Amino acid sequence: MTNSFRKNITNYIRARYAILVIESYEEERVIEELQSVASDINHSFYVWNSSEGVKYDGKVADARTKDLGVAIDFCESKAKNLSSKSLFVFCDAQLFLTGNANPVYRRRLKDFAINIRNKGYNCNCIIIAPNFEVTNDLQKEVTLLSFPLPTKEEVRKVITDFIAPYRNVDGISIDVDDKLLERYVEVSLGLTKLEIENCLSRALVNDRCIDESDLKIILNEKKQIIRKTGILEFVETNLNLNDVGGLENLKRWLELRSHCFSDEARAFGLKPPKGVLLTGVPGCGKSLTAKCVASAWNMPLLRLDMGKIFGGLVGQSESNIRLALKTAEAVAPSILWIDEIEKGLSGSGTGSQDSGTTTRVFGTILTWMQEKTSPVFVFATANNIDKLPPELLRKGRFDEIFFVDFPSWEERRKIIEIHISKLKRDLAKFDLDRLATLCGEKTFGKDIVLSGAEIEAWVGSALIEAFSRKVNGDDASDIEMADFEHTLNRIVPMGQMRKDEFERLRKWANEKAVSASISTKEKKDETTAPSNDENEEFMAGRKIDF
């Protein structure tokens, strides 16, 4: 347990906070630590659970105390002895204290809390629970505390204590040197003691060996943690930043920060980057970049679905967002991807339609983003910046705001090259310069070009055109330039349908955001590419050099 938590819990106990709730899944570890604290400050230590009742010194004190009400009576009878100082720990109490449970238990616990204050009992009630729903009648009586996951030193001790007995056992190989041990410690951060031991046990059972290959077992355990929340999605991807066509400013910015999460960076004085907000035209690489940066940084990518945050029960939405943020911190260093963040936070300024639930969820996110110290990088995307609350856009929430516009000529060429390469076709057979021009202003008019997603769909349509010839008997047929030309006239660009909307977005970006792309000069060829001046006007957002 961290020194700060030990100091806090000791101070709360000495100040006679009547009801303390410690939120943790590690019941055994919490009891062990509380027992140590009780010993340090000379308090008797009692533990209650619903199957055994009150236990003292490892033995059941009274079999009748399986009932929570009887257990509280028993504890108060002990508390009346003013010469004795006691800690009463309750392990299953949250099951009996919710809004749907018998209110008599809450009333009895509240009476006990009042007596602790008014009658001078030298005791405290401590409830251990994974999550605790604080009802209105107990709200002013309860103090919530979060029990920290094992620190780096504690994780190292858990691992070394586990593998030590097996080092000299015949038939078992422990191939873990000091360097690999540190990698195990880093990967295991965010897991509970039990989860770490489970992973190591599974590795031993698998091949009677613990070595570098078993690191993947711990990573899989982290995936399980994320899946069990039901709110976060673990996104697996093999993409890298080379799979993003263009957006060179953004990619350079991300590359500069790729090493800022290391111990060396902290020793140098750097703080972990907070995050980045990408806004702009839909289908131009915002979500793709989130997937690519996770692979480039070798960090887990957690997608937060804002739709799953909001629940029908009172307090459920707030609890869900706290759980999601806590989980992201548990598997840190990690990337928290909030896709289309405006859809979840629109209307958060009034709270008139949902009794303020959206406002409270938004407030929780803002506070966490501002004050978090854990290495969780927030990667947020938004298509409609008008729907985002202004508080989210001020400095301190994100390190930078980037604007992603329609791709320039060179970016279109790169995107086409990437998609044709994925088809495993010979690039030399295609006039990439002409294709980049065809899907731009020359075909559709000023300031209207295909987005990255539309280019991908265009390549797919051309492939279907080629395959239809093959099905109809042309065995030698393959995708060719004519297929691209034939399918292009079927596309109605999004830039044409929403031209006015994107113009307003560019005006905003020129003042408030950084361009994700480098404004490059187009090829000076009036038959194949637009003019330099047209391209310079097209790229919105502040132009910066790194």
HELIX and SHEET records of a PDB file:
HELIX    1   1 ASN A    3  ARG A   14  1                                  12    
HELIX    2   2 GLU A   27  ASP A   40  1                                  14    
HELIX    3   3 ALA A   63  LYS A   66  5                                   4    
HELIX    4   4 LEU A   68  ALA A   79  1                                  12    
HELIX    5   5 ALA A   93  PHE A   96  5                                   4    
HELIX    6   6 PRO A  103  ASN A  118  1                                  16    
HELIX    7   7 ASN A  136  LEU A  138  5                                   3    
HELIX    8   8 LYS A  152  ILE A  163  1                                  12    
HELIX    9   9 ALA A  164  TYR A  166  5                                   3    
HELIX   10  10 ASP A  178  SER A  188  1                                  11    
HELIX   11  11 LYS A  193  ASP A  207  1                                  15    
HELIX   12  12 GLU A  212  ASP A  214  5                                   3    
HELIX   13  13 LEU A  215  THR A  229  1                                  15    
HELIX   14  14 LEU A  241  ASP A  243  5                                   3    
HELIX   15  15 GLU A  248  LEU A  256  1                                   9    
HELIX   16  16 ASP A  263  PHE A  268  1                                   6    
HELIX   17  17 LYS A  286  TRP A  297  1                                  12    
HELIX   18  18 MET A  306  ILE A  309  1                                   4    
HELIX   19  19 GLN A  316  ALA A  330  1                                  15    
HELIX   20  20 ILE A  341  LEU A  345  1                                   5    
HELIX   21  21 THR A  357  GLU A  371  1                                  15    
HELIX   22  22 ILE A  385  LYS A  387  5                                   3    
HELIX   23  23 PRO A  390  LEU A  393  1                                   4    
HELIX   24  24 TRP A  409  LYS A  422  1                                  14    
HELIX   25  25 LEU A  427  LYS A  429  5                                   3    
HELIX   26  26 LEU A  432  LEU A  438  1                                   7    
HELIX   27  27 GLU A  441  PHE A  444  1                                   4    
HELIX   28  28 GLY A  452  VAL A  471  1                                  20    
HELIX   29  29 MET A  481  LEU A  488  1                                   8    
HELIX   30  30 MET A  494  MET A  497  1                                   4    
HELIX   31  31 LYS A  499  LYS A  512  1                                  14    
HELIX   32  32 ASN A  532  PHE A  538  1                                   7    
SHEET    1   A 7 LYS A  59  ASP A  62  0                                        
SHEET    2   A 7 GLY A  53  TYR A  56 -1                                        
SHEET    3   A 7 SER A  44  ASN A  49 -1                                        
SHEET    4   A 7 SER A  86  PHE A  90  1                                        
SHEET    5   A 7 CYS A 123  ALA A 129  1                                        
SHEET    6   A 7 ILE A  19  GLU A  23  1                                        
SHEET    7   A 7 VAL A 142  SER A 146  1                                        
SHEET    1   B 2 SER A 173  ILE A 174  0                                        
SHEET    2   B 2 CYS A 209  ILE A 210  1                                        
SHEET    1   C 7 LEU A 232  VAL A 235  0                                        
SHEET    2   C 7 LEU A 301  LEU A 304 -1                                        
SHEET    3   C 7 SER A 334  ILE A 338  1                                        
SHEET    4   C 7 VAL A 376  ALA A 382  1                                        
SHEET    5   C 7 GLY A 275  GLY A 280  1                                        
SHEET    6   C 7 GLU A 400  VAL A 404  1                                        
SHEET    7   C 7 VAL A 514  SER A 515  1                                        
END                                                                             
